[in-house]
Amino acid sequence: MALELFAGVPVSDFARAVAWYERLLGGPATFEAHPTEQVWTLAEHCHVYVVLDPGRAGRALVTLFVDDLDEVVRGAAARGVEPDSRETYGNGVRKVHYLDPDGNEIGFGGAPLESDG
């Protein structure tokens, strides 16, 4: 079975959200699905889209597990987006949470840091 994953993020102010996601994700959307939906292709078969849908805005939960969490956080910070919170699970897996202007949560997870011991 072929699979494409599209994770949707409903927003109340489309222009504001697109500008924020451009800063978080490092550039403009990959394509415009229609005038009120922008899509970022983050990896093969893996997409996040922002869509104008005020009634659902602020309820999305999206987590992306990346190979270099620290680099993602540094890149977002350089573009003016700081995490709202960070956590480390008991097994060492780390997660950084970002909240967009509507309160949608975009999380980035990363593997445990390697210990020197």
C-alpha positions in Angstrom: 0.0 0.0 0.0 1.4 3.4 -1.0 1.1 6.0 1.7 1.4 9.8 1.9 0.9 11.4 5.3 -0.6 14.9 5.5 -0.9 16.3 9.0 -3.4 19.2 9.1 -3.2 22.3 11.2 -6.3 24.5 11.3 -5.8 28.2 11.9 -7.9 31.3 12.4 -5.6 33.8 10.6 -4.1 32.3 7.5 -1.5 35.0 6.7 -0.3 35.1 10.2 0.0 31.3 10.5 1.8 30.9 7.1 4.4 33.5 8.2 4.9 31.7 11.5 5.2 28.2 9.9 7.7 29.6 7.4 9.9 30.7 10.3 9.4 27.4 12.2 9.9 25.1 9.2 12.7 27.2 7.6 11.1 28.4 4.4 8.0 28.9 2.3 5.4 26.2 1.7 6.2 23.6 -0.9 2.9 24.2 -2.7 -0.4 25.8 -2.4 -3.3 23.3 -2.4 -5.8 26.2 -2.7 -5.9 29.9 -1.6 -6.4 29.0 2.1 -4.2 25.9 2.3 -0.4 25.7 2.2 1.6 22.5 2.3 5.2 21.9 3.5 6.8 18.6 2.4 9.2 17.8 5.2 10.4 14.4 3.9 9.4 11.9 1.3 5.7 11.1 1.8 5.5 13.4 4.9 3.7 16.7 4.7 2.3 19.3 7.1 -0.4 21.7 6.0 -1.9 24.8 7.3 -5.6 25.4 6.4 -7.9 28.3 7.3 -10.5 26.7 9.5 -11.4 29.1 12.4 -13.8 26.6 14.0 -11.1 24.0 14.5 -8.1 26.4 15.1 -5.9 25.6 18.1 -6.7 21.9 18.4 -3.9 20.3 16.3 -1.2 18.1 17.8 1.6 17.2 15.4 4.9 15.6 16.4 7.9 15.1 14.1 10.7 12.9 15.2 14.0 14.2 13.7 17.5 13.0 13.6 19.1 16.2 15.0 16.7 17.9 17.4 19.3 20.4 18.6 19.8 21.6 15.0 16.0 22.0 14.5 15.8 24.1 17.7 18.8 26.2 16.7 17.4 26.8 13.2 14.0 27.9 14.5 15.5 30.1 17.1 17.7 31.8 14.4 14.4 32.5 12.6 12.8 34.0 15.7 10.7 31.0 17.0 11.5 29.7 20.4 10.1 26.5 22.0 7.2 26.9 24.5 8.4 23.9 26.5 10.8 21.0 26.5 10.7 17.6 28.2 12.8 14.5 28.5 11.1 11.2 29.0 12.4 8.5 31.3 14.0 6.7 28.4 16.0 9.8 27.5 13.9 10.7 24.4 13.5 14.5 24.2 10.6 16.6 22.9 10.4 20.3 22.2 6.9 21.9 21.9 6.1 25.0 19.9 2.7 26.6 20.0 1.5 28.6 16.9 -0.5 31.8 17.3 -3.7 29.8 17.6 -2.3 27.4 20.2 -1.8 24.4 17.9 1.1 22.3 19.2 3.9 21.3 16.9 6.4 19.1 18.6 9.8 17.9 17.6 11.2 14.7 19.2 14.7 13.5 19.2 16.7 10.5 20.4 18.4 10.5 23.8 21.7 12.4 24.0 24.7 10.0 24.0 26.4 9.8 27.3 30.1 10.0 27.7 30.2 7.2 30.1 
